[in-house]
Amino acid sequence: MKKKGISIISFLLICLLVFPPMAGASSVQVTDVKTTDWAAPSINNMLKNNYMHVDQKGRFWPHRAATRAEVAETIVNALQLPLNASLALQATDLPASHPQYKAIRKLVELGVMDNRTSIYPDSQVTRAQMAKMLSLAFHVVVDDKNEAKFSDCGKRHWATNYIESLADAGIVQGKPYQKYDPNGNVTRAQLAAMVSRGLQFKSQMAKLEMAYDFLGKTYISTFKENETWVNETITMVNAERKKKGLPLLVHDPYLDQLAVIKIQDMFEHEYFAHESPYYGHPWDMATIYEYQFSSFGENIARYLSSPHDVMRAWMASAPHKENILKSSYTNIGVAVKKDDNGKYYWIQLFSSK
């Protein structure tokens, strides 16, 4: 009996996971998730933000299949969507007294779930159904040209494009042997992981650290480096314009993002010119990425190691100086990146809005 008691205590110590509290919140104790579990960080994220919950005994039930109602509530909580909605639900199997009624109604209103006579709120969700819901909820562009491929998701499967597009965006992952298991149920651990990745994707898009390439039909990283140099360069441009009595240019983060894309394109396609073999002219690239403008200009440079050096070079060149001092331009964006040989590439983009 004594040995058995020791073993039970040891088991509880191993399984107990105490999440650090948020400011003003008590810690969350989970008795069935170990800190070494693959989904522990995602579960931590869900619980500390009150996007998901444990039961009265502190159990998260990570391996239990999630229901449609649980998925709806988690997505609504994670996206911090208001629960008010004027939509009349057609569902006859979802009474207003259901705990997740408002969450489901909100997702139906947003088109994430269908407004049908049967919602099946307590039915388990398949990984294919989850892919569709996540795509719609997090506004992921779904197309039929994706790098991610799974051996059990052929072209005839209704959810293949949702699954592959989500995988390209980094929101879902496969299982061993390059399989996705589209008809398998989504566990609560998987739900936590998928929604956490969805929030990360949403954050990257909001910070302009990722963009959808409408030409290549894929998501690409647009992380901005050397932000201090970017700001210094724009300050120097406006100093030159001020000397001439010209309006100062507005620092446009969307132009920064386009400038990052242009430099990455030069690296990938091994060229140094205003016209890209992939995107075409700078204004063509801006149009592809749905940037609105009335006029557009670009300065490029390479092998210069400071904002002062690149600005001095541009101001010594008549065409580049003309862009910097063009009175009709209103916005500016800049990017600086190193190539594989440690050489800096610079892009200035100008637009009139």
N, C-alpha and C positions, 0 to 999 in steps of 0.2 A: 504493500500500500504506500509506503514511504517513497519507494522508487517511482511509482506511478505518479505521485503528487509532484515530485521533482520534475518528471518529464513534461507534465502538463504546464507547470510554471515556465519551464524553458521554452516550450512551444509558444506560449503567450508573449514571452519577452521577444522572441524572434519575430513574431507576426505583428506586434504592436508598432504602429507608425504614428508618430506625433508630428503634426504639421505646425510650423511656426505661425503664431497668430499675426493677423494684420493689426494695424493700429486700432486700438479700441475694441478688438475682437478677441474672444477666447480661443485657445488652441483647439484643433480638431484632432481627436484621437480615433484612429482606425484600427480595428482589431484583426482584419483579414487581408491587409496589404503590407508587404514587406518593403523596406526602403530599397531593396535590390530588385524589386519587380520592374519589368521593362516599362510599365505604364505609370509607375509611382510619381514621376515628375508631373505628368499630365493630370493625374488624379489630384495631386497636391494643388495644382493650378485651379482645377474645377472647384475643389472644396473651399480653399481659402477665399475665393471670390463669390462663394455661395451660388455657383452655377449648377452644382450637383450636391447631393447630401448623403449622409449616412443614416442608418436607422437608429432606433433608441439604444441599441446595444453597441453602437459604434461600428457596425458592419457596412462596408461599401458594396459588397457582393460583386467583385470585379469580373467574375466568370459567368454571371447570370446574363441571359439574353435581354437586351433592352427592348422596351415596348415603344410603339409609335408615340404614345403620350409622353414617355420619358425623353425620347429624342426631341420632340417638339418643345418641351419645357427647357431642356438643356440649351437648345439653339436660341430660344427666345431670351433666356437668362444671359447667355454668353454675349449675344449681340445687344443686350440691354434695350430690348424693344419694348415700347409702351404696350400695355395689354388692352388698351381701349381700341375698339373696332366696331364699326357699324354694320358689318357684314352679317347677313342672316345665314346660318349654317343649314345645309340641307340634311345633314346627318341625323338619322333617327336612332343611332346607337351611341350618341354622345349627349347625355343630359347636361343641363347647365350646372348641375351640382357636381359634375366630375372635376376632380382636383386640377386637371390640366385643360379644362374646357377653354379658358381664355387664351392659353398659349397656343392651342391647336387652332382656334378661331383666328388668331393673329397670323399664323403661318398660311392659313387658307386665304386670308385677305391679301397676303403678299404673293400668292401664287406658288408658294413652296410646297403646299399640300393641295390636293384637289378638293373642290367642294362637291362631294358626292353624298348619296343617301347613306352610305356606310363608310365610316372613317376607320373602324376597327382600332380604337384607341389602345386596347390592351393586347393587341397582336404583336408578335415579335417582328422586328425589322431585319430584312436581309441586307447584306453588304451592298448589293446592287441598288436597292431602294435608298439606302443611306447615301450612296454616291450622288444620286439625283437630288436629294434634299439638300445636301451640302453645296452642290454646284449652284443651285438656285438661291440658297440662303446667303452664300458668300460672294455671289455675283462672279463666279468663275466662267470665263468664256469657254464654251464647249464646242469643239470642232472634231473633224475626223482625221486630222493629221497630228499624231502625237508620237513622242519618242518612247513613252512607256508602253510596253506590250505584256500581256499576260496570256499564258497558254490556254487558260480556260475561259477566256473572253474573246470569242471570235467576232467577226464582223456582223454575224447574224444575231448576236445577243443584243437586246434592246438597250442595255445600259453600258455597252462598251465605250462609247464616246464620252459618257459622263465619267466612267472609271478612269480611262486613260488621261483625260484632261485634268482630272483631279490629281492624278499621280504626277503629271508634268508640273503641276502647281505645288507639289510637295505636301498635299493635304492627306492623301491616302497612300498606303504602302501595300505591297503584296505579301504573300506567304512564301514558304520555301518552294523551290523548284519553279520560280517565276509564275506562281498561281495567285489569283486574287480571291477565289472562293466566292463568286457573286451570289450564290444561293445560300451561303452560310449565314447564320444569325450574327448580328452585331452584339458583342458583349458590352457590358458597361465600361470595362477597361478600354476597349476599342473606341467606344463613344467618346470617352474623355480624351483619348489621344487624337482622334480625328477632329474634334471641335477645337482642341488646343492648337493643332496645326492650322486650322481654319482661321483662328484669331491671329496667329503669327503671319499668315498670308495677308490677311486684311490689314494688319499693321504695316507690313512691308509695302503694300500698295499705297496706303495713305501717306507713308513717308517718302514715296517715290523711289523706293529701293528695288522695285520690281515693276516691269511693264509687260503688256501683252503685245507681241510683235504680230501685227495683222498680216504682214507679208509672209513670215515664216510659220505663222499659226502656232506660236509657242510663247511661253512666259520666259523672260530673260531677266537676269540680275542687272540692276542699274544703280548699284551702291556707289555713292559719291565719295571720292577720296580727296585728300588735301584741301579740306574745306577752308582752312585759313588762307591758303593761296588763292582759292576762288574768290573769297571776300576781298582780299588785298587787290587782286586784279580789277575787280569791279570798282573798287574805290579809286584806283588810278585812272580808270576810264572816265569816271565822273569828274575827277579833278581836271582832266584834259578838256572835257566838255564845259566845265565851269569857266575855264580860262577864256573860252570863246563865247561865253554868254548863252550857251545852249541848255535846254532842259536836261536835267539829270535822268539817267535811265533807271528804271525799276528792276530790281533783282528778281528775276522770274524763275522759281524753282523748276517749272516745267521745261524751260529752256536749258537749265542745268542738266536735267535728265536726258534731254535730246542730245546735249553735248557729250554726255557719258556714252550714250548709244553710238554716236558717230566715232568716237575714239575706239571703242570696242570693235566696231565694224572695220576700222582701218587695220586693227591688229589681226582680226580673223581673216580678212581678205587680202592682207599684205599690200596695202597701197597707201599713198600719201597724196591726196588730191581733194578738191572740193566735190567732185562727182564720184559717187560710190558705185561700184559695179553691181551692188546688191540693191541699194535704195534709190539710186539716181542722184539728182541734185539735192542740196540741203532742204529746199522748200518741198521737194517730193517726200523726203523722209518725214518732215514735220506733218505733212498731210496724212501720211500713212498712220502716224500716231495720233491723229485727230487733234492736232494743235491748231488753234484758230489764229489767223494773222491776216494783215492786209499787205505787208511787205516783209521780206526776210533777207538776212545777210549772214555771212560766216567769215571768220578769220581762223586760220590754222597755223600752227607752228610746231616745231619739234627740236629736240636736243638742247633746249634752253632750261636752265636750272633754277630760275626764280621768277616771280612776277615782274620784278624790275627789269630783268633781262628780256623777257618776252615782250613787255610793253615798249621798251626802247626799240626793239626790232620792228614791231608793228608800226610804231609812230614814224620810223624811218622809211617805211614803204608806203608809197602814195595810195595804192588800192586799200590797204589795211587801215591806214589813217582815215581814209574817206568813210569807211564803215564806222569807225569809232566816233567820228564827228558828224555823222549824218543826222541832220536835224529832224527828219521824219521818224526816226526810230524812237520807241518808247520803252522797250524792254531789253534786258540782257541776261544771258546765262553763260556760265563758264564751266569747263571741266579740265582736270589735269590728271593724267595717268602715266605710269611707268610701263614700258614694254618689257619683254623678257630679258633684255640686255641692260635694263636699268636706265634707259633713256626716257626723258619726259616728252609727252605729247600734250599739246594745248589746243583747246577749241574755244572760240568765242562765237556765240550766236546772238543775233540781233533780230528784233521784230517790231512791227508797228501794230498796235492793237486798236 
